[in-house]
Amino acid sequence: MTSLQDAAPGQVSFASDRLRPVRIWLYGLAAFVLLIVVVGGITRLTESGLSITSWKPISGVIPPLNDAEWQAEFQAYQQIPQYSVVNSWMSLDDFKFIFFWEWFHRLLARALGLVFLVPFVVFLVQKRLSRELALPLFGLFILGGFQGALGWWMVTSGLTELTSVSQYRLAAHLTAACLLFVALIYVARSITPGRVIGHVSGFHMGTAALLLLLVIMQIGAGAFVAGLDAGMGYQTWPLMDGAIIPKGLFIMEPAWRNLFENAMTVQFIHRGIAYLITAYIGWLIWRRHKDGGFGGVHGWLPRIGVILLLQVCLGIATLLAGVPIGLAVGHQALAFMLAGLAMGYIADMRRVR
């Protein structure tokens, strides 16, 4: 029998489930990433992301502790365009509010590194991780570090000329977080014990992979909506500016800029991808119902359908209500959960095959 230490992910023998602590850790990491995304959403919606204008990996863990330190941070913030153009009315107390959310977001991001690295080393010492499992996990640690670098790169875009961060860099930052989240789900699911039943063909794998790609694209498109505050306009549904296809979608030159810089076009694209995903999942469920039902591994599809319906309703409610923070961050978190379900479906199908 293949030992746990020598087996590759997805080929592990579970006579003794020594990988259970590893799975719990991986799912915990995924939940932690989701928490960081939620706090990041609050940071964005409260326009707090530029309140800390420097990157201090070690000393930045400790917030200002006295009036002099608070004044120094406030004075640094007063040097950037966001303060002079948008927030010149702010008092020190107002600044402390937005500082908290950016500091908390960065604190959680730093903590993620420790929450990953310490158990990883412990599991290596305990010989719970084979080489085939340890190397991909270390790759995820590198991806997490890259995600942190993307975050600072995003912040720097708003320190000199812009009054907010670049929507391009925000999309890169959020998409990287999504990739890290679904990768953690995939590895955890791949080392789950027990046999998964059901017929899985290349068609099933391909359609599920396309679904995951569409959801990740939609999350990236949502980042452009957030970066341009595009959700603050055209707050009607199903019509947009009084029409199904509003005028003014391509008023910028060159035309490609409209896809990323025209708030109307960006929101229209976000709506369009939502309709596409809804139709696509509806087709997948209908097709699976015709082909034998939802037993075994294909039981993921009804769950995906339920989460999709919740996500659509939440997205519409967020728009119609004027993008309140609670609904907006819930909409973002649910999008990550939908991506996680799609990845879980793919992982289980690979276990079948």
C-alpha positions as CSV (number, residue, x, y, z in Angstrom):
1,M,0.0,0.0,0.0
2,T,1.3,3.5,-0.9
3,S,2.3,5.4,2.2
4,L,0.9,8.9,3.0
5,Q,4.4,10.4,2.8
6,D,5.2,8.9,-0.7
7,A,1.8,9.5,-2.4
8,A,1.0,12.5,-4.5
9,P,-2.0,14.7,-3.9
10,G,-5.1,12.9,-5.2
11,Q,-3.4,9.5,-4.9
12,V,-3.1,9.3,-1.1
13,S,-4.0,6.2,0.7
14,F,-6.1,7.0,3.7
15,A,-5.7,3.9,5.8
16,S,-4.6,6.3,8.4
17,D,-5.8,9.9,7.9
18,R,-2.6,11.7,8.8
19,L,-3.5,14.6,6.5
20,R,-6.6,15.6,8.4
21,P,-4.8,18.4,10.3
22,V,-3.3,19.6,6.9
23,R,-6.8,19.8,5.4
24,I,-8.2,21.7,8.4
25,W,-5.2,24.1,8.1
26,L,-5.8,24.6,4.4
27,Y,-9.5,25.3,4.8
28,G,-8.6,27.7,7.6
29,L,-6.2,29.5,5.4
30,A,-8.9,29.8,2.7
31,A,-11.3,31.3,5.3
32,F,-8.6,33.7,6.4
33,V,-8.0,34.8,2.8
34,L,-11.8,35.4,2.5
35,L,-11.7,37.5,5.7
36,I,-8.9,39.6,4.3
37,V,-10.9,40.1,1.1
38,V,-13.9,41.2,3.2
39,V,-11.8,43.7,5.2
40,G,-10.2,44.8,1.9
41,G,-13.7,45.5,0.5
42,I,-14.6,47.6,3.6
43,T,-11.3,49.4,3.2
44,R,-12.1,50.2,-0.4
45,L,-15.7,51.3,0.3
46,T,-14.6,53.6,3.1
47,E,-11.9,55.0,0.9
48,S,-9.3,54.1,3.5
49,G,-6.8,52.4,1.3
50,L,-4.5,55.4,0.9
51,S,-4.4,56.5,4.6
52,I,-1.1,54.8,5.2
53,T,1.4,56.2,2.7
54,S,4.4,54.1,3.5
55,W,5.3,50.4,3.7
56,K,6.9,49.2,6.9
57,P,6.7,45.4,7.0
58,I,7.8,45.1,10.7
59,S,7.3,48.4,12.5
60,G,4.0,49.0,10.6
61,V,2.4,46.3,12.7
62,I,2.2,48.8,15.6
63,P,-0.3,51.7,15.0
64,P,0.5,55.2,16.2
65,L,0.5,55.2,20.0
66,N,0.6,58.9,20.9
67,D,-0.4,62.3,19.5
68,A,2.9,63.0,17.9
69,E,2.8,59.7,15.9
70,W,-0.8,60.3,14.9
71,Q,0.1,63.8,13.7
72,A,3.0,62.5,11.7
73,E,0.8,59.9,9.9
74,F,-1.9,62.6,9.3
75,Q,0.7,65.0,7.9
76,A,2.0,62.3,5.5
77,Y,-1.6,61.7,4.3
78,Q,-2.1,65.4,3.8
79,Q,0.7,65.3,1.1
80,I,-1.2,63.1,-1.3
81,P,-3.9,64.2,-3.8
82,Q,-6.7,62.3,-2.2
83,Y,-6.5,64.6,0.9
84,S,-6.1,67.8,-1.0
85,V,-8.7,67.1,-3.6
86,V,-11.3,65.0,-1.8
87,N,-10.7,64.9,2.0
88,S,-9.3,68.3,2.9
89,W,-12.2,68.6,5.3
90,M,-10.9,65.8,7.5
91,S,-10.0,66.2,11.1
92,L,-7.6,64.0,12.9
93,D,-10.4,61.9,14.3
94,D,-11.8,61.4,10.8
95,F,-8.4,60.3,9.7
96,K,-8.1,57.8,12.5
97,F,-11.2,56.0,11.2
98,I,-9.9,55.4,7.7
99,F,-6.4,54.6,9.1
100,F,-7.8,51.8,11.2
101,W,-9.3,49.9,8.2
102,E,-6.1,50.1,6.1
103,W,-3.9,49.2,9.1
104,F,-6.2,46.2,10.0
105,H,-6.2,45.0,6.4
106,R,-2.4,45.1,6.3
107,L,-2.2,43.4,9.7
108,L,-4.4,40.5,8.5
109,A,-2.2,40.2,5.4
110,R,0.9,40.0,7.5
111,A,-0.7,37.5,9.8
112,L,-1.6,35.3,6.9
113,G,2.1,34.7,6.3
114,L,2.6,33.4,9.8
115,V,-0.6,31.4,9.8
116,F,0.8,29.7,6.7
117,L,4.5,29.3,7.5
118,V,4.4,28.1,11.2
119,P,2.0,25.1,10.6
120,F,3.8,24.3,7.3
121,V,7.1,23.9,9.1
122,V,5.4,21.8,11.9
123,F,3.9,19.5,9.3
124,L,7.2,19.1,7.6
125,V,8.8,18.2,10.9
126,Q,6.0,15.7,11.5
127,K,6.5,14.3,8.0
128,R,2.9,14.7,7.2
129,L,3.8,16.3,3.8
130,S,5.3,14.4,0.9
131,R,7.6,16.2,-1.5
132,E,4.8,16.2,-4.1
133,L,2.5,18.0,-1.6
134,A,5.1,20.3,0.1
135,L,6.3,21.9,-3.1
136,P,2.9,23.1,-4.3
137,L,2.1,24.3,-0.8
138,F,5.3,26.3,-0.8
139,G,4.3,27.7,-4.2
140,L,1.1,29.0,-2.6
141,F,3.2,30.7,0.1
142,I,5.1,32.5,-2.7
143,L,1.8,33.4,-4.3
144,G,0.6,34.9,-1.0
145,G,3.8,37.0,-0.8
146,F,3.3,38.1,-4.4
147,Q,-0.3,39.1,-3.4
148,G,1.1,41.3,-0.7
149,A,3.5,43.0,-3.1
150,L,0.6,43.6,-5.5
151,G,-1.3,45.3,-2.6
152,W,1.5,47.8,-2.0
153,W,2.0,48.3,-5.8
154,M,-1.7,49.1,-5.9
155,V,-1.5,51.6,-3.1
156,T,1.5,53.4,-4.7
157,S,-0.8,54.2,-7.7
158,G,-2.8,56.6,-5.6
159,L,0.0,58.5,-3.8
160,T,1.2,60.9,-6.5
161,E,-1.4,61.8,-9.1
162,L,-4.6,59.9,-8.6
163,T,-7.2,60.4,-5.8
164,S,-7.8,56.7,-5.5
165,V,-5.9,53.5,-6.5
166,S,-5.7,52.4,-10.1
167,Q,-8.6,50.2,-11.1
168,Y,-6.1,48.1,-13.1
169,R,-4.0,47.4,-10.1
170,L,-7.1,46.8,-7.9
171,A,-8.3,44.2,-10.4
172,A,-4.8,42.5,-10.3
173,H,-4.8,42.5,-6.5
174,L,-8.3,41.1,-6.1
175,T,-7.8,38.5,-8.9
176,A,-4.6,37.3,-7.3
177,A,-6.5,36.9,-4.0
178,C,-9.1,34.8,-5.8
179,L,-6.5,32.6,-7.4
180,L,-4.9,32.0,-4.0
181,F,-8.3,31.2,-2.4
182,V,-9.3,28.6,-5.0
183,A,-5.9,27.0,-5.1
184,L,-6.1,26.4,-1.3
185,I,-9.6,24.9,-1.8
186,Y,-8.2,22.7,-4.6
187,V,-5.3,21.3,-2.6
188,A,-7.5,20.7,0.5
189,R,-10.1,18.9,-1.5
190,S,-7.6,16.9,-3.4
191,I,-6.3,15.3,-0.2
192,T,-9.7,14.4,1.2
193,P,-10.1,10.7,2.0
194,G,-12.8,8.5,0.6
195,R,-13.9,7.5,-2.8
196,V,-15.9,9.9,-5.0
197,I,-18.4,8.3,-7.4
198,G,-19.9,9.3,-10.7
199,H,-19.1,9.4,-14.4
200,V,-16.7,12.1,-15.3
201,S,-15.7,12.9,-18.9
202,G,-13.5,15.4,-20.6
203,F,-16.7,17.4,-21.3
204,H,-17.5,17.6,-17.6
205,M,-14.0,18.8,-16.7
206,G,-13.9,21.3,-19.6
207,T,-17.3,22.9,-18.8
208,A,-16.5,23.2,-15.1
209,A,-13.1,24.7,-15.9
210,L,-14.9,27.3,-18.1
211,L,-17.3,28.0,-15.3
212,L,-14.4,28.7,-12.9
213,L,-12.8,31.0,-15.5
214,L,-16.0,33.0,-16.0
215,V,-16.4,33.5,-12.2
216,I,-12.8,34.7,-11.9
217,M,-13.3,37.0,-14.8
218,Q,-16.4,38.4,-13.2
219,I,-14.5,39.0,-9.9
220,G,-11.9,40.9,-11.9
221,A,-14.7,42.9,-13.7
222,G,-16.2,43.6,-10.3
223,A,-12.9,45.1,-9.2
224,F,-13.0,47.5,-12.2
225,V,-16.6,48.5,-11.1
226,A,-15.3,49.2,-7.6
227,G,-12.2,51.0,-8.8
228,L,-14.2,53.4,-10.9
229,D,-17.1,53.6,-8.4
230,A,-19.2,52.5,-11.3
231,G,-21.8,51.1,-9.0
232,M,-22.6,54.6,-7.8
233,G,-24.3,55.3,-11.1
234,Y,-27.1,53.7,-13.2
235,Q,-28.7,52.2,-10.1
236,T,-31.7,50.7,-11.9
237,W,-32.4,47.1,-13.0
238,P,-33.0,45.5,-15.5
239,L,-32.7,48.7,-17.5
240,M,-29.5,50.7,-17.4
241,D,-29.8,54.5,-18.0
242,G,-33.3,53.7,-19.3
243,A,-32.3,51.1,-21.8
244,I,-31.2,47.5,-22.1
245,I,-28.1,48.7,-24.1
246,P,-27.5,52.2,-23.0
247,K,-25.9,54.9,-25.2
248,G,-22.4,56.1,-24.5
249,L,-20.7,52.7,-24.1
250,F,-17.9,53.6,-26.5
251,I,-17.4,57.4,-26.2
252,M,-13.7,57.2,-25.3
253,E,-10.9,56.9,-27.8
254,P,-9.3,54.6,-28.4
255,A,-12.3,52.2,-28.0
256,W,-10.5,49.7,-25.8
257,R,-10.3,52.3,-23.0
258,N,-14.1,52.1,-22.5
259,L,-13.7,48.5,-21.4
260,F,-11.6,49.6,-18.4
261,E,-12.1,53.3,-17.9
262,N,-15.7,54.2,-18.8
263,A,-17.8,53.7,-15.7
264,M,-20.9,53.0,-17.8
265,T,-19.2,50.4,-20.0
266,V,-17.5,48.7,-17.0
267,Q,-20.8,48.3,-15.2
268,F,-22.5,47.1,-18.4
269,I,-19.8,44.4,-18.8
270,H,-20.2,43.3,-15.2
271,R,-23.9,42.9,-15.7
272,G,-23.3,41.1,-19.0
273,I,-20.9,38.5,-17.5
274,A,-23.5,37.9,-14.7
275,Y,-26.2,37.1,-17.3
276,L,-23.7,34.8,-19.1
277,I,-22.8,32.9,-16.0
278,T,-26.4,32.6,-15.0
279,A,-27.4,31.2,-18.4
280,Y,-24.3,28.9,-18.5
281,I,-25.0,27.4,-15.0
282,G,-28.6,27.0,-15.9
283,W,-27.6,25.1,-19.0
284,L,-25.1,22.9,-17.1
285,I,-27.8,22.0,-14.6
286,W,-30.4,21.2,-17.3
287,R,-27.8,19.1,-19.2
288,R,-26.8,17.2,-16.1
289,H,-30.5,16.6,-15.3
290,K,-31.0,15.0,-18.7
291,D,-27.8,13.0,-18.5
292,G,-28.5,11.1,-15.3
293,G,-29.1,13.5,-12.4
294,F,-27.0,14.9,-9.6
295,G,-25.7,11.8,-7.8
296,G,-22.1,11.5,-6.7
297,V,-19.7,14.2,-7.8
298,H,-22.3,16.1,-9.8
299,G,-24.1,16.9,-6.6
300,W,-21.9,20.1,-6.7
301,L,-24.0,21.6,-9.5
302,P,-27.2,22.2,-7.5
303,R,-25.2,23.8,-4.7
304,I,-23.5,26.1,-7.3
305,G,-26.9,27.0,-8.7
306,V,-28.3,28.0,-5.2
307,I,-25.2,30.2,-4.5
308,L,-25.5,31.7,-7.9
309,L,-29.1,32.7,-7.3
310,L,-28.2,34.2,-4.0
311,Q,-25.4,36.1,-5.6
312,V,-27.5,37.5,-8.4
313,C,-30.2,38.7,-5.9
314,L,-27.5,40.2,-3.7
315,G,-25.9,42.0,-6.6
316,I,-29.1,43.5,-7.7
317,A,-30.0,44.5,-4.2
318,T,-26.5,46.1,-3.7
319,L,-27.0,48.2,-6.9
320,L,-30.6,49.3,-6.1
321,A,-29.8,50.2,-2.5
322,G,-26.9,52.5,-3.5
323,V,-24.0,50.1,-2.7
324,P,-24.2,50.0,1.1
325,I,-21.1,48.5,2.7
326,G,-22.8,45.4,4.2
327,L,-24.4,44.3,0.9
328,A,-21.4,45.2,-1.2
329,V,-18.9,43.2,0.8
330,G,-21.4,40.3,1.1
331,H,-21.6,40.4,-2.7
332,Q,-17.9,40.2,-3.1
333,A,-17.5,37.4,-0.5
334,L,-20.3,35.3,-2.1
335,A,-18.4,35.6,-5.5
336,F,-15.4,34.1,-3.9
337,M,-17.6,31.3,-2.4
338,L,-19.0,30.6,-5.9
339,A,-15.4,30.3,-7.2
340,G,-14.6,28.0,-4.3
341,L,-17.5,25.7,-5.1
342,A,-16.5,25.5,-8.8
343,M,-13.0,24.6,-7.8
344,G,-14.3,22.0,-5.3
345,Y,-16.3,20.5,-8.2
346,I,-13.2,20.3,-10.4
347,A,-11.1,18.8,-7.6
348,D,-13.6,16.1,-6.9
349,M,-14.0,15.3,-10.6
350,R,-10.2,14.8,-10.8
351,R,-10.4,12.5,-7.8
352,V,-12.9,10.4,-9.7
353,R,-10.7,10.3,-12.8
